[in-house]
Amino acid sequence: MGRLEDFRSFREEMNKRILETGTMNTKRFFSLDGSVYREGELSSETKEMLGLVASTVLRCDDCIAYHIIQCKDLGVSRSQIMEALDVALIVGGSIVIPHFRRAVALLDELDSLESE
């Protein structure tokens, strides 16, 4: 199983457990997190790229993976994702490079699945 499948499986399983056992506040936060990326004055694609930049600067690999997957699902191109990651690199500095590497590895995995 690749990183993508590991990520999706673990995320789905644990989100289910969290929502089964979490408080009302936890459930509200999860709902808000899902709704903020919906189409609005900013497109969903733009919001996901903003999430990707913030996640990269904050150095959260799970969040980076999530936003890359969402971007790809919404039709954001690899070149657009790479530009967003450039913004994260400038804002976050060289400390984000290891996360940039993992982001590109995930992009490569997603691209290889698309070409199958």
Secondary structure, DSSP 8 states (H G I E B T S, - for coil): --HHHHHHHHHHHHHHHHHHH--HHHHHHHHHHHHTTSSSSS-HHHHHHHHHHHHHHHT-HHHHHHHHHHHHHTT--HHHHHHHHHHHHHHH-GGGHHHHHHHHHHHHHHHHHHT-
